[in-house]
Amino acid sequence: MIWNVEEFTRAAGATVERLAAYVDESQRGLPPVIARRPPRELAEKLGLARWIREGGMTPDDHAAFLAAYLEEGTRLHHPASLGHQVAAPDFPAALADLVHGAANNPMAVYEMGASAATVEHEVVRWMLEKTGYGAAGGGVLTHGGSLANLTALLAARAAVAPDAWTEGVPGDLALLVPASAHYSLTRAAAILGLGERAVVPLETDPLGRIDVARLPDALDRVRRAGRRPMALVASACATGTGLHDDLRGIGEFCAEHGVRFHVDGAHGMSALLSDEHRHRLDGVELADSLIWDAHKMLRTSSLAAAVLTRRGGDLDAAFRQEASYLFYDRDADTHVNPSGVRLPASSGPAPDSTPASGPAPGSAPAPGSGGPPGIDSIGRTVECSKAELGLKVFLNLAWRGERGLGDHVTRQYAAAHRLWELGRERPGFTFPYEPESNIVCFRYGTGDQLEIRERLMAEGAFHLTSAEIGGVRHLRATVMAPATDDKTLEALLDQVSAV
Ligand SMILES: Cc1ncc(COP(=O)(O)O)c(C=O)c1O
């Protein structure tokens, strides 16, 4: 059935109106921040079985369904939304999602979406510039930080054990990673065929930060056991605490000892845009690879993550594939330049002859589908087709500018710091560290912290998470919503301590 564009226009109009009201109510803190109706009851309330069986939804039905759907979800724009590291998306990014939903240009190869591919290319190039990798670096956007970490470690495996793709994974590889790192890293070790046994936990201080002084011992132990370090991973910042590893110290150690260095900057890399907090990422340019999630602090919807490498060819070297319908080389007609950009033969393989200004993010030959100039990112991602991820990052940048996004980071980090300042003045609250980001952990009293979290969530008053630090469970607040202010934070402290 072709689109009835009048029906679409009505339904889209009603959707926009409902979403506008939803965000407005949420930002003003009106309804409960979180709803947790049991799934069976919720399926009933939303009429899911009937809609699936019978179809026939009209614009009016859609509006009613959407209202109920939103009411029963989690409100990320709400000031009391202090739970997970998920952005309260800004509306330019939301518009990008709508565009993607309708136009659907999932640019595995350039011909599937020239604008989408070019936008991603420029966004990645901008990210490379911000991280200090510059024109020599390479990168790609991918569906989330976990996949980005997996991709970066795949590149590490290809660099350290280039035959692993064809011959299987050698048994002597080791991944050096602190227990405080995101679980996707140890998971990646298993997915990549190293097995969890290849993970060597690095020693840390009591707050989970890598102890740089003890790195020589760790490396010595690994090498004496006859193992080869595939990569050493640091966090900027750690998921649980929001604290940063010493990237410069670790980077210098890795450079000196020939160890590949990966930085998981899923959450904290956006601080590169903040004058106040950029220093927390000092030394990041020493990393061989890093990841940066836009769906955390750059305010896009989930998911839009970048995996970037210092050497442009690393990602292309990580993958090999054959698919005659996508990968072929009309070599007489097409060159692939070192930036992964296809050029007609007459242009020659000049590295800087990219469709836009300056060199492109990537450097090894990308698989081409022949034809006129283009950008194919398919050779350096796990995905074949992927969403128009660059558009959401680009539209947020285009509307808010680097400055606007940097100010967002500064503001959210300041709010978490404010919670620490206010909380420390109150009896019964303990904060194990001064926050460095918008993630802050604390305890109230000596009782079960999870009971406090449950109570606040059952009341729909606050959405908090929790984390263990040194084996002790803490409450954990992540200040993602721009609507969170001092009043919210005072109310949180009041309600946590109201027994
Ligand atoms: C430091 C860090 N790395 C990786 C991830 C995984 O990101 P994603 O949820 O996008 O897969 C997270 C998510 O919270 C994170 O905090």
The ligand as an SDF file (V2000), in Angstrom:
LIG
                    3D

 16 16  0  0  0  0  0  0  0  0999 V2000
   31.4970    3.6720   29.9130 C   0  0  0  0  0  0  0  0  0  0  0  0
   30.4450    2.9630   29.0910 C   0  0  0  0  0  0  0  0  0  0  0  0
   30.8240    2.2090   28.0600 N   0  0  0  0  0  0  0  0  0  0  0  0
   29.9330    1.5630   27.2890 C   0  0  0  0  0  0  0  0  0  0  0  0
   28.5770    1.6400   27.5540 C   0  0  0  0  0  0  0  0  0  0  0  0
   27.6100    0.8880   26.6860 C   0  0  0  0  0  0  0  0  0  0  0  0
   26.9280    1.7640   25.8630 O   0  0  0  0  0  0  0  0  0  0  0  0
   25.5740    1.3560   25.1160 P   0  0  0  0  0  0  0  0  0  0  0  0
   24.5230    1.3010   26.1590 O   0  0  0  0  0  0  0  0  0  0  0  0
   25.3800    2.4550   24.1340 O   0  0  0  0  0  0  0  0  0  0  0  0
   25.7910    0.0310   24.4640 O   0  0  0  0  0  0  0  0  0  0  0  0
   28.1430    2.4000   28.6310 C   0  0  0  0  0  0  0  0  0  0  0  0
   26.7070    2.4760   28.9450 C   0  0  0  0  0  0  0  0  0  0  0  0
   26.2710    2.9340   29.9420 O   0  0  0  0  0  0  0  0  0  0  0  0
   29.1020    3.0940   29.4140 C   0  0  0  0  0  0  0  0  0  0  0  0
   28.7550    3.8280   30.4650 O   0  0  0  0  0  0  0  0  0  0  0  0
  1  2  1  0
  2  3  1  0
  2 15  2  0
  3  4  2  0
  4  5  1  0
  5  6  1  0
  5 12  2  0
  6  7  1  0
  7  8  1  0
  8  9  2  0
  8 10  1  0
  8 11  1  0
 12 13  1  0
 12 15  1  0
 13 14  2  0
 15 16  1  0
M  END
$$$$
